[in-house]
Amino acid sequence: MDELERTAETPAVQSVRSAPVKLEMLDALGALTLAEKAAGSRLVINAEIGLALAAVDKGERISLLAPAAAFAAMREPLRRAAAARAGLVAHAIAGHGAEDLAALADLGWGVLASSGPEDSFDLTLVAHRAAEDSGVPFIVVHGLADSASSAGRAFAMVGLPHDRAIQAFVGAAGAPRTRAAATSDRAFAERVPFALGAALREYGSVSGRRHDVFDKVPLGESPLVLVGTGPIGDALFCATAELRARGYDVGAIHVTSLRPFPGPRLVKALGRALAITVLEPVDEPLTHGALLARDVKSAFTDALTWMPGFPGIGRIPKLFVGATGSAFDISDLAAVCENMLADEHGKRIFSFVDVEQALARAPEGDKEKNDAKKQPKESDRDIALRFVVDEIATADEVLKVLGPALANGVGLRVHGIVTANAHGPGAVVDVLASRIHARGGMARRAPRLVVATERGVGDAGAVVPLSDGAVLAIVGAEPTGVLPEAARTVVREKRARVLPIALGDAANAATIAAACAGAALAVASHVTRTPIDGPAAARVVGESLGSQSSDAAIDRARRAFEATRDALAATA
């Protein structure tokens, strides 16, 4: 098949307009593995690229999987693959998404930035389609996919399309491919934007999810704009409504395609802004910004000098560059907006993690600002939850049970990030639950519920993020509810309610997960006003536990639900 034969929407896929057939709780690795299987592709871990090229020549659909650092060490083989015009796909497992990214951006490969498990599934299929149509290999950088990273590993309820729709979208593999006619690298690269754009548009017919080289919110013009890629861009995109509810006239752009870089379209989308802040996870102190910031500045320079293909502009908006580190919160983004409004006093380069380069945050008790910037109602926001447990395996079990329980019990989608506890053993699970799709978890919210083990509650991370009037549940064999002095101070300031949840002799990973899910169901039903009682909640949790379900676990789920429900009623 000629490389560009399928770039218009084909009748086969045009007739397949299917919504996702099921939801499944997945991390990035699980999501891309399922996508590769549905596409009929062979996934090879740390393979030799020469062998992969030989397999592609024989008509086999093949993908490579390795950490981002491993691909950064294979620059010359990757260049040869690009020169061979092979429709190859590679998956780079990353933390916040920026590790060694610059080393992958100049190899002649298409580069797509995934922000979580749902993107990992979707962009895997899009990359196969675009690579095979254009003859240019693609690498997908999977953010929040490395459990060893300080940014954590994300899980989400992913809507999986029907296999028949996926197979119609990617087409059949098996016929030996004919090499494209020799031509210059840049002339050949001109095929890629068209092939990628067509694949992104057509994939919406398969999954019901819209994708583009970048997404913008709101669709109209805003004087202030935040720009990011990968998990950061997704967090900015999803936090915009909360920032606007606080009174900031701000928009956000989430960039998915780093190569080809959509410079002309970005300039058109950003050209009328007064100030733009590009946020990236890492700082490059010897430059004026990391990879994305440099590309945005270059695009505006080309437009200002009337580069063919770029929209003409008469001015460049004021550009700011910030480094976020592995996590940030909504108040950090509010400080970024204040920084853009500070005229000549604003920091053009700043960092959330460098004390000397940090931004000043507005005092929360400033009545004048609080009156002017109303907080959104709780029912209008994603529901934030936090779980502090003693082991990574227990954290994974909590998310495995929580996702189906909230989906089946109250109709909420779950996005969770598991991070190793920085202050001791164990792990922290930050969860967002939403009616539509919960994403953007890298921008942490103040949790409405924190469930912590007896050991975990001593960690500052368990209580400091609590929202006003939240519930702090302590689970264990026979918890007393006694807190360290520092934790008691935070609980008093936040007017939180402490709730001991006894697990008795059955205090294992399954019962802890069941108790967490029961408490989360109580909060979710309270916020969404969904009627559900203790027995119904216990039944939903029992179904989510599957083979690990037991009478003891189901009973603990019911008790946790009822105790949390009563605590919320008392707090209200």
Sequence and secondary structure as in RCSB ss.txt:
>XXXX:A:sequence
MDELERTAETPAVQSVRSAPVKLEMLDALGALTLAEKAAGSRLVINAEIGLALAAVDKGERISLLAPAAAFAAMR
EPLRRAAAARAGLVAHAIAGHGAEDLAALADLGWGVLASSGPEDSFDLTLVAHRAAEDSGVPFIVVHGLADSASS
AGRAFAMVGLPHDRAIQAFVGAAGAPRTRAAATSDRAFAERVPFALGAALREYGSVSGRRHDVFDKVPLGESPLV
LVGTGPIGDALFCATAELRARGYDVGAIHVTSLRPFPGPRLVKALGRALAITVLEPVDEPLTHGALLARDVKSAF
TDALTWMPGFPGIGRIPKLFVGATGSAFDISDLAAVCENMLADEHGKRIFSFVDVEQALARAPEGDKEKNDAKKQ
PKESDRDIALRFVVDEIATADEVLKVLGPALANGVGLRVHGIVTANAHGPGAVVDVLASRIHARGGMARRAPRLV
VATERGVGDAGAVVPLSDGAVLAIVGAEPTGVLPEAARTVVREKRARVLPIALGDAANAATIAAACAGAALAVAS
HVTRTPIDGPAAARVVGESLGSQSSDAAIDRARRAFEATRDALAATA
>XXXX:A:secstr
  TTTTSS  HHHHT     SEEEEEEHHHHHHHHHHHTT EEEET  HHHHHHHHHTT  EEEEEEHHHHHT H
HHHHHHHHTT   EEEEE SSS TT GGGTTSS EEEEE SHHHHHHHHHHHHHHHHHHS  EEEEETT  TTST
T EEEEEEEE  HHHHHHHH    S         HHHHHTHHHHHHHHHHHHHHHHHS    SEEEESSS  SEE
EEEEHHHHHHHHHHHHHHHHTT  EEEEEE EEES  HHHHHHHHTT SEEEEEESS  TTTTS HHHHHHHHHH
HHHHTT TTS   S   EEEEEE TT EEHHHHHHHHHHHTSGGGS SEEESS GGG      TT HHHHHHS  
  GGGS EEEEEEES HHHHHHHHHHHHHHHHHHH  EEEEEEEE TTSSSEEEEEEEESS    TTEE   SEE
EEETTGGGSHHHHTT  TT EEEEEESS      HHHHHHHHHHT EEEEEE GGG SHHHHHHHHHHHHHHHHH
HHHT    HHHHHHHHHHHHGGG  HHHHHHHHHHHHHHHHHHHHH 
